[in-house]
């Protein structure tokens, strides 16, 4: 899925980059890690990125495959500002570039990473940044995605940016990726306007339109107040009908059982139940 970042937002991101002494690669990479952190709820994000690995003049003209993969780990703990995240990304990126000659395969062997044929070791998401000289990702096409998710950014001649999301269809459907593209654009606009914004203050969805319908939320003491009572049907399953009172009695019985074994506020209880009344009671 491809989408364009407006020139004014791209220019704002370039201003943020210059202010941090960072490259646009680093700024877009930082935004990508913020997005992944928001999706996963994690503050330790690991992303791979390819590097040409032709850092010596003697090899620039040689024919052959020199590309290596760098693994960049970003710390997003402590509710930092985006500018602070960018500073961390800059530091980690420069350190990784200093060791770019270490083959990715050797790194995997040294770390004795568990191997799984269903995914790449050490990271499962990739990031690419193309300058005008590098070319562009190309036309969208059906292909075998080598990673769970890949974000590709290419500079455009008019000053804007073109972004492409490549995804594994066994993990994501197209509607999810369309929403993700909207969130990427909204996120970039926010950090371009104010790099001092803290991650907790970032919104991952545009504000709803003013004409969006509103729903009155009843004032209740808890979820249980929203559940009906009496002999009205609550659940119909496998030809049987259970009333609200029957479900309520079963739920109370289960609740007392859980409390008797030490379950309380903030406890996590796993449910193993098929599609049926037991799931509703749980």
N, C-alpha and C positions, 0 to 999 in steps of 0.2 A: 504494500500500500504506500503510495507516494503522496506527499503534500508539501506545499510551499510555506516557508516562513517569510512574512513580509519584510521588505527592505528596511523599514524603520525599526522593526524589532531586531533584525540582524545587526543593524548599526548600533543599537543600544547594547547588544551583547558584545560587540567589538569594543565599545567604550568601557564596559565592565572588564574585559580582558586586558586592555591597556592599563587600566587602573590597578590591576592586580599583578602586572608584569607577567601575564600568562598568554598563552596562545588560544585561538578559537577552538582548537582541538580540546584543550584542557577545560574551557568553559562549557562546551557542549557535552563533554564527558561528565563533568560535574553535575550538569542538569540531568543527565541520564541516570546517574547513581541516585540522585534525589528521587527521581520517578520510581526506580526499582525499590528504594527503601520504603516509599509510600505504599507500594503494592505489597511488599513482603512483610512489612512491620519489623524489618531488621535494620541494624545500624552498622553492619559489617558487610560491605558489598564487594564482591569480586567479579571483575569483568575482564575479558580478554580483548586484545586489539592487535592487529597485524602490523608489522613494521618492515620496511623495505630491506633493512640490514645491509645497505650499501653505503656505509659510513666512511669508506676510504676511496679516495680518488682512483686508486689503481683498479678497483673492481666495478666502477660505474659503467664501463663499456663492455663488460663480460656478459656473454649469453648464459643464462642459467637461472635457476630458482633459488633466490637468496632470502625470500621472505621468512621471517621468524614471528612467533607469537609471544607477546608480552602479557603477563598477568598483573593487572593493577588492582590493588586492594585499597578501598576507601573507608575511612572511619567517619561515620556520621553521628557518633554519640554526643550527648550533652546539649542537644537542641542548638546547634551552631547556626550562624547566619549563612546565607549562600556564599558570601565573600569568604567566610572562614572555611567552608567546604572547598571552595576553589583553591584556597591557599594550601589545603591538605593535598588536593589532587595535584597541584603544581609540584609540590615537594616529592610526592610519590612517583610522579611521572618522570621527573628529572633523574631520580634515583634508578628507576627502571631502565631508562635510556642508557644510563652509564653501564648497565650490565646486559645490553641488548644482544651481545654476542653469545650469551649462554643459550644453547638450544632448548626449546620448550620441552622436547622429549627427555633431555637430561634432567631438567627440573622435576618432571613427573617422576622419574626414576629415583632421584635423590630424596624426594619427599615420600616415596613409597605409597603413593596415592592409590586408594582402592579403585580398581578398574571396573567399569560397567559399560557393556556394549551399547546401552541405550543412551548414553550421554558422554560428552567429552570430560576428561578429568580436570580438576581444579576450577573450571568455570563452565557455565552453560549459556552465557549471553555474551555477545560480541559487539564491538563498536568500531565503526570506520569513519574517517574524515577525509574527504577528497578536496584538494585545492583545485583551482582552475587548471593547473598544469597536470593534475593527476587524472583528469577525466571525471566522468560521472558514473553512478551505479548502473545506468542503462535502463532500458525499458522494463517495466514490471513483467514478470513471466512466471509461469508455473515451473517450479524446480524443487529439487530435494533440499530442504533446509538442513544445513549441517549443525545448526545450533537451535536451541529453544527459541531464542529471540535475537535479532540483530538490528541495530539502529545504524543507518548509513546517512551521513550528512555530506552534501556537496555544495560548494560555493557556486553562485550564479553570476553571470556577467553584469547583471543589473544591480548587484549588491545584496540580493536576497539569498536565501538558502533553500535548497531542496532536501527534504528528509524522506527516507524510505524505511519502512518497517518490514523486515522479512521474518516470518514466523512459522513455527511447526504447526501444521493444521491438526495434528493429533493432540495438541495441547490448547490451542486457541481457535476460536471461530472468528469469522470476519467481523461480526458486530463488536466483539471485544476489542479488536485491533482498531476499528474505526473510533471507538470511544477513547482508546489509548492515544490515537493521533490528536484528537481534540485536547486531551489532557497535556500532551507534550507542548502543543502550541500555547495553551493557557499558561503553563508553567514557565515557558521561555519568556512570554510577555511580562510576567510578574518579576522575574529576576532581572530582566533587562531594565525595568523601571526602577527597581529598588534592590540592589544586591545585598543590602544590610538587613533584609527581611529574614527572620528566623524560620527554620523549617516548619515549626509547629504552626506558623501563621500562613503558610502557603496553602492555597486552595488548588485541588486537583481537578476541579470542575468549574466551568464558567457559571456565572450567576444565572439563575433561571430568568426567563423573560418576565416582564412586569405583569403580563396578562395571564401568567400561570395560575391555575385554579388553586384555591386554598382549602384546606380541610380543617375543621374544628376538632381539636384533640380533647377528649373529655378529661376532666380532672379526676384522677383515680389514685388510690393508695398503692396500687401495684398491678401487675399483669392479671392477677386473679380476679380483679374487679371487672375486667373486660370480658370474662367468660360467663356465659349464660347459666341459668339454673332451671330446675324444674324438669318436667317430663318431655320437653321438646327434644327432637332428635339432634344429637351432637355429632355422632359418627355412624356412618353406615359402611359396614365392611363384611365381605363374604356372606351377604344375605342377612346379617344380623344388624340390629339397630341399637345403639347405646345412647341413653339420654344424658343430658348435661349433669344431672344428679349422680348417675352411675359413674361417669368419668371423674366427677369431682371427688366422690368417695374413694375411687381407686387411686387418684392422684394424692389425696391426703394420706392414704395408707402407705403409699410408696415414700412420701415425704417423711413420715414418722420413722419408717424403717431406715432411711438414709441418715436422719438426725441421730438415731440410736447408735450408729456406727461411726459417728464423728464428723459427718458432713455438715459444713456451715457456710457462712458467707465467703466468697472467693474460692471455694473448693471447686475442683474440676472433676466432674463425674462423666465417665464414658457410657454411652448408650449403645447396646447391641440389640437392635429390634428391627423386625421387618416392617413392611408397609401394613399398618393395621392399628387397632385401638391402643396396643401397648406403646406404640411410638407417640401417639397423642397424649397418653397418660404421662409418659416420660417428659 
